[in-house]
Amino acid sequence: MTHTAGELAKYLGAQTDGDPSIQLTGISSPERAGPSDLIYMDSPRHLERVSQSAAQCVIVPFGTQIARKTIIASDNPKLTFVKAVQWLAPRRRPNPAVHPTALISAGAKLAPDVFVGPYVVIEQGCQIGSESVIEAFCFIGRDSRIGAACWLHPRVTLYAGCHLGNRVEVHSGAVLGSDGFGYVFGEGKQWKFPQAGGLDIGDDVEIGANTAIDRGSLEITRIEAGVKIDNLVQVGHNVTIGAHSVVAAQTGISGSSTLGKGVTVGGQVGIADHCKLEDGAVAGAQAGIPTGKIIRRGQIVWGTPARPLERFKEQYAHLSRLAELEKRVRTLEALQDKAE
C-alpha cells in the first residue's frame, strides 16, 4: 500500500520538513533504498550514509537537517521507524483455513478465523484464539491454550497444558513445556523428580528458534508479558522471567531462578539455580552467575563468577598485564640472586 510522507507524519503525530507529497511504498537501509523507501537515522555518524541514499524521506533526531530530503523528526528515530513500518507494511497473515492433513481432536476448540497448516496435530481439550496462525508440523498437546493473534512457526511443540497469552510468537523448533531437569540420587541410581507443573506465557512474548522452556516441577514456569527470548535459550523449571525482560542467544537459566522486570541478559550467560536478578539488572555476555546469587536492582555484572562491571574491568585490566608482571618479577628475582 502506498502512503505519502505527510500521511505518515500525521499517523505518527509528527511534522514534516520538506515535500509531504512524497510517495512511500517500502522500507530499507540507506544503501539499498529506492526513492520511495523510508529510512531512518539515529546517530550523526550515519549522516553521510543517509545523505547519499536514494531515499527521499528519512526519520531523524530533532534538529537534524539533510539537504534534498523530506524530514520527519523524532526524539527516538529507531522506535518511530518501527511504528512507521507497522503502519506502512503491516504483516500479512494467511487467510483463515484448516489444511486437510491437520489432525484436530473433536474436543479441541478453534476460533473460526484461525489458520492451521499442513500436518499440524492439535489434541483433546486445546483452545486456540481468534486470528492465530499455527504453521506446518506444529504439535499442540492436550489442554493447551493459545490466545488471540498468536503465531507459531513450523515445527513448534507445545507439551500438554501450556498456556500462551495473546500475540505470542514462537519461532521454528521451539519446545515449550518439556520436563525440567530434576533428579534425586539414592539407592545407587537417579530418581526422576516429578515434573507435574505448568508453563504460563504472557501477552506479547516472542520466543526464538530452537529455544526450550521447561514446565514447572510442582509449580509454574512463568514468562511474563512482553518478554523477548532469543534463539537457542534454555529456561529451566520453576523459572520466572519478569515483564519486558530480554534474554539473548545461548543463555541457560537453571531451575527456580527469578528474573525481575526489565532485566537484560547477554548472549551465552549461565545462570545457576535459585538465583535472583532484580528489576533492571544487566548480565553481560558470557557472565556466570553462581547458585543462589542475587544481582541487585539496576546492577550491571560481567565475568565468571559475575561481579559488578567496574570491578570486572579493573580485574580484567590486571589480568591482561600478568605476562608483563611475570617478566618484571623474574627480572627482579634474577637481580636479587645476583646480588646475593
N, C-alpha and C positions, 0 to 999 in steps of 0.2 A: 504494500500500500504506500502511496506517495503522500507526503505532507510537506508543507512549507516550513522554513525556519521560523517564521512568525507564529504559525500554529503550534510548533513545538515549544517555543518560548512561552506561549500562553498556557499550554498544558503544564509546563514546569513552574509557572508563576515567575518568570524571569523576563528581562528586557533584551532586545536585540540591538546591536550596533552594526549597522550595515544594511544589506538588502534583505528584508524579511520575506521576499517572494521566492527566494532560492528553493528549488525542489530537493527534497531529501528522500532517497529511496533505499538507503542501506547504511551500514556502519563499517568501519575499517580502522586499521592502523594508518598513521600518516603516510608511510611509504607505499602502501597498497591502495590507498584511497583514490576513487574517481571523483569528478566534480560534484556528484550528487550524494556522496557519502558523508556521514557525520563522523568527526573525530574529536578528541579531547586532549588537553594539555594540563598537567597538574604540577609542573615544575618549570621554572625559567630555563633549565638546562636543555629542555626539549624545544626551545623556541625555533631553532634553525630547522629542525625536522618538520615542524608544523608549518613554518613559513614557506618551505619548499614543496609542501604537499599539494596535490591537485585538488584536494577537498576545499570547498568554498565556505563551509560552516564549521566552526570549532567552539567547543566549550572550554573556557579558560578561567583562571582565577580573576577575581575583581581587580580592576586597574590595569589589566593587560591589553595592549593594542597590537594588532598584527595587520600590516598593510594588505589590502585586497582580500580580506576575509570578513565574513559576517560572524560577529562575536556573540556568544551567549555567556554571560558572566555568572560565576558561582563561587561560593565560599568553599565548596568541596566538589571540584570538577569531576573527579572519578565517580563519586556517588551520583551526581547529576547525570553523567553519561549512562550509568546503569539504569536509572529511572527513564531516561530518554529511549534507551534500547527496548525496554519493556513496552513502551508505547509505539515506537516506530516499527519494531519487528517482534511482535508477540509470538510466543512459542505456539507452534501448531500441534495440536494433539490429534490422534487418529479419530476418525468418525466412530461413534458407538457401534460395537459389533462384538459378537462372540464367535470365535473361529470354530468350525465344526469338529476339529480334532481335540478341542479342550474337553477335559474330564471334570465335570462340575457336579458335586453331590446335590441330590434333590433337596437336602436340608440347608444348603447354602443360600444366603440372601444377597443378591446383587442389585444395585441400583440400575434402572433401565438404561442409563446413558453411559455405562462403563464400556471400556474396550478390553477384551480378553483375547490374547494372541494364540498362536498355534501351540498345541501340546502343553498347555497350562493345566495344572491339577489344583483343584480347589475342594477341600474336604468338608465333611459334615460340620455344620454349625458356624461356618465362616460368614462374615458380613463385609461387604465392600461398598464404600460410599460413592456418591454421585461424582461423575467425571473422572474417576480414577482409571489409570491405564496399567494393565498387567500384561507385560510383553511375553514373548515366546519362552516356553520351558520353565516358567516360574512354578514353584510349589508353595501352596498356601495350606499349612497344617490346620487340623481341626480346631474349631472355636477361635480362630484368629479373627481380629477385627482391623479393618483398614478404612480410614476415614475418607473424606471427600478430597478430590483433586490430587490424590497421590499418584506417584509414577514409579512403578517397579520395572526396571530394565531387564533384559533377558537373563534367565538362569538365577534369579534371586530365590533364596529358600527361606521360608518362614516356618520354624517348628511350631508345634501346636501351642495355641493360646497366646500368641504375640498380639500386642495392641499397638497400632500405629494411629497417630492423630491425623489431622488434616494437612494436606500439602506436603507430605513426606516424600522425598525422592531417594530411592535406593538403587545404586548402580550395580552393574552386572557382577555376578559371582558372590555377592554378599550373602552371609549366612546369619540369620537372626534367631536367637532363642535356643541355640545349641547348649548342650550340657556344659557347666563350668568344670574347671579342673580341680576337683576336690576329692582327696583320698585320705584314709586313716590307715596307718600301718599297724598291724597286730597279727599275732599267731603266724608270723612268717610270711605274710603277704599284704598287698594293698587292698583295702576295702573301699569301694566307691561310696562317698558321702552322698546322701540324697540331693538330687538337683530337681527339686519339685516346685520351684518358684516360677516367677513370670518375667516378662520383658514388656516395659511400657515406654513407648517413644512418643514424645510430644509433637505439637504442631510445628511445621516449617523446619523440620530436621532434614539434613542431607547426609547420606552415608555413602562412602566411596566404594569403588570396586574391590572385591575380594576382602572386604573387612568382615570380621566375625565378632558378634556381640552375644555373650552368653546370657542365658536366663539366670535368675536368682537361684540360690540353693534352697533356702527356706523362705527367702524374702523376694523382693522385686528388684531387678536391674532397671534403672531409670535414666533415660536420656531426655532431658527437659527441652522445652520449646526453643527453637532457633539454633540448636547446636549443629555445627558443621564438622563432620568426621571425614578425613581423607581416605585414600586407598590403603589397603594392607595394614589396617589397625586392628589390634586385639583388645577387646574390652571384656574383662573377667566378670564372674558372677557377683551379684550384690553391689556392683559399682553404681554410683550416681554421678552424672555429669550435669552441672547446672546450666541454666538457660544462657544461650548465646556464647557458649564456650567454643573454642576451635582446637581441634586435635589433628596434627599433621601426620604424614605417612610414616608407617613402620613403627609407630608407637605401641607399646604394650602397657596396659593398665591392669594390674593384678586385682584379685578379688577383694571386695569390701573397701576399696579406696573411694574417696569422695572428692570431686572437683566442684568448686563453687561456681557462682555466676561469673561470666565474662573471663574465664580462665583461658590462657593461651599456652598450648603445648607444642613445642617444635618437633621436627622430624627425629625419629629413632630415639625418643625418650623412653626410658624404662622406669615405670612407677611400680614399686613393690606393693605388697598387700597392706591394707589398713592405713594407708597414707591419707593425708588431707591437704588439699590445695585450696586455700581460702579464696574468696571473691577477688577477681582481678589479678591473681598470681600469674607469673610467666615462668615456664620452664624452657630454657634454651635447648637447641638441638643437641641430641645425644646426652642430655643430662641423665644422671642415675639417682633416683630418689629411694633411699632405703626404707625398709619396713617401719611403719608407724610414724614416719617423719611428718611434721606439719610445716607447710610453706605458708607464711602469714599473708594476710590481705595485701595485695598490690606488690608483693616482693618479687624480684627478678632473680632467678637462680640459674646456675650453669655448672657443668662439670660433674664428675663422679668421684665421691658422693656429692650431690648437689649442694652448693653453697652460694651465698649472696654474690651477685655479679662482680661488685668491686673487689671482693676478696679473691674471687676466682681469677680476675685479670691480674691482680698483684702476684698471686702464687704462680700463675702461668708464666708471667714475665721472669720470675726467679727460675722456674724450671727450664726455660729456654736458654738460660745462662749457665746451666750446670757444666757443660763441656768447658766453657771458658774458666769457670771457677775451679774445676778439677785441674786444669793446666796450671793455674796460679798456685794451687795448693802443692802440686808436685814440684813446681819450681822452688817454692819456699822450703819444702822438705829437703830438697837437694842442697840448697844453700845452708840449711841448718846442719845437715850431715857433714858438709864440707867444713863448716866452722868447728865442728866437734873433732 
